[in-house]
Amino acid sequence: MSDKAESTSNPLDMVKWLVVAVLLGGLVYGYGAYEEVSVLYRALVAVTVVVVALGIASTTEKGQIFLTFAKDARIEVRKVVWPSRQEVVRMTLVILAATAVVGLMLYLIDMVLVWAIGLVTGIGA
């Protein structure tokens, strides 16, 4: 087995995750309990609590693994060669035309099958 599968998590990480859960749970409760407070203030508190919770979560082992993954993903996205606007428009039109042709073919096949089954069974449509 790999070393990662055999490693045990830090007991402090469990406490950190508990704090994160309590913060987010308190946020959900508080947001509903203080409806009389302005939405702006509640939103500012919510953003602050989420940022603090993410900061705490990022100090855990799993948080560090996620941050490494996110950085690697960002690097890979920068390597992608994105199509130009003209290519996107052209491909969209091709897809729309192909969808229309396939839809028409399915409609015609359905009509032929309904007609053939009507002949065999004697039920007229």
Secondary structure as GFF3:
##gff-version 3
##sequence-region A 1 125
A	DSSP	alpha_helix	3	6	.	.	.	ID=ss1
A	DSSP	alpha_helix	11	33	.	.	.	ID=ss2
A	DSSP	alpha_helix	39	57	.	.	.	ID=ss3
A	DSSP	alpha_helix	61	79	.	.	.	ID=ss4
A	DSSP	alpha_helix	85	121	.	.	.	ID=ss5
###
